């Protein structure tokens, strides 16, 4: 997950991952605007946080905080099917 430390949605996403006790890596991009712009371009996601997961050894974009919540809902639905 790529974040800016004072971004409210980044903080919410980080807290959600901690709350769920999920392994994750956080890249704080406060002092790395060029690298952050490159990540935004790579994923085609214009805002932070940028959240991705590895699915079968391939990195897949989840999106931002609200996308993360939607992703968790879909994961729960698939487990219950």
C-alpha positions, 0 to 999 in steps of 0.5 A: 500500500502506498500512502501519504502519512496525513491522508485520512483515507490512507489512515483508515485503510492502514487501520483496517488492515491492522484491525483484520491482522493482515500482513501488509507493506506500507510505503510512505510517499511523503517525501517521494513525489516523483515515485508516487507519481510513477506508482499512480501512472503504473496503476492508473490510480490518481489518488492515495492510498494505492492498495494492491494484492498479489493474486497467483504471483501477479500484482492486482490493483484493489484501489483506494480505501472504499475499494478495499472495503468493497474487496473485503465484502466480495472476499467474504461473499465468495467464502460463503458461497 
